[in-house]
Amino acid sequence: MFFQDVKQGPPDPMYHLKVAADQDTNINKVDLGVGVYRNEKGQYHELGVLKAYEITTGSPEFLQKASQVIFGKDSEFLNNGQIASVQTISGTGAIHIGALFLRNSVPNLNKSIYVGTPTWGNYVPMFNLLGLEVQTYNYYDKETGEVEFASLLAAVRTAPKGSTFVLQACCNNPTASELTEQQWRTLAEEMTSRGHLPFFDIAYQGLGRGLDEDAYGVRHFASLGSEMIVAQSFAKNLGLYGERVGALHVVASTKEAAAAVKDQLRCMIRWEFSSSPAYGSRLVDLILSDPESQAKWHVELREIRERLERNRQKLFHQLANVHKHEQTPGNWHIIKRGQGLFSLLPLTPTQCEALKRDYHIYVAPNGRMNISGLRESNINYVAQSIDTVVRSS
Ligand code: PLP
């Protein structure tokens, strides 16, 4: 148990004052507390169409719906009050606050964080920024484009008891490799038996196999009663990049521990950025409150998944057919394997540079390609250019 000994944070008089004032229904109420301009009606003054003030921990309606997206409507933990959820500055903000919480508020935690590589370039600098020690291990098989499960298990088995493992729940960035459901179950068993803490990052839920399917790992760990941290983003699956809408969920083993965790998170947010932007979370809340909009969202996500899958197939076939019977040299079948937005192509940094310099094709230096950038009008050009660059280097 990690979160059982988390203490309440020092009280923030302004936070408690606002909560108390908001809850006060007395007709004589005069709220002179929070430093926001109010109008003659005593309401927060909204300029034009803008609405812009939330309590420190974010909109409760948004948080309830966001946690249902991850954990499912019938989640026992959610209904028992065992999940401390706060609104964050998108997924990056959720990871940051989650790591800050681990560093500052969890007394009995081994402070090393395990990150499988290759991975999203932000984890290591973000954790280092907070003075956390990052341990890396390989989890990816370049030949097959799949998870090298034995390496992942070896890292779990050799890490000191009570270590934190960052796990991308779906649509891995950059490898697109996925754990099978059986592998999630084995991993959960191995991790819980060693008292390790999963730190889930779920930035692409719905872009892989489906909203529920992409949360399989998280829900399975939860079903075993595992404490966990989940960093959630709505940047990609609702196209809210610029609005920075996300949430951090900490699953504790009791309702009381979750309340103390939430209080710690409130402090971190208050001291770092005071409160999260309101607009985007209201959009999420609107969509998730309306069955018709929700259904539309599901359809759009399905269309996105289908297009990504078609693009994977097409690029693979184009590369296979550039020179009729002579496939472009390289291990291109991995393109078809992955899920989500990315594919980690077998291209060297020099080849990626040549694609940019000579063909204006921009691929990350490690070969990571955003599959959604391929279109009917450019896919052949991309395949031809890759073919030329690969053959000439
Ligand atoms: N995690 C992964 C793996 C990502 O790829 C990203 C975005 O690129 C994030 C988290 C954070 O996304 P955001 O802060 O835009 O929600």
Boltz pocket constraint, residues with backbone or C-beta under 6 A from the ligand:
constraints:
  - pocket:
      binder: B
      contacts: [[A, 89], [A, 90], [A, 91], [A, 92], [A, 93], [A, 120], [A, 168], [A, 173], [A, 201], [A, 202], [A, 203], [A, 232], [A, 233], [A, 234], [A, 235], [A, 241], [A, 245], [A, 246]]
      max_distance: 6.0
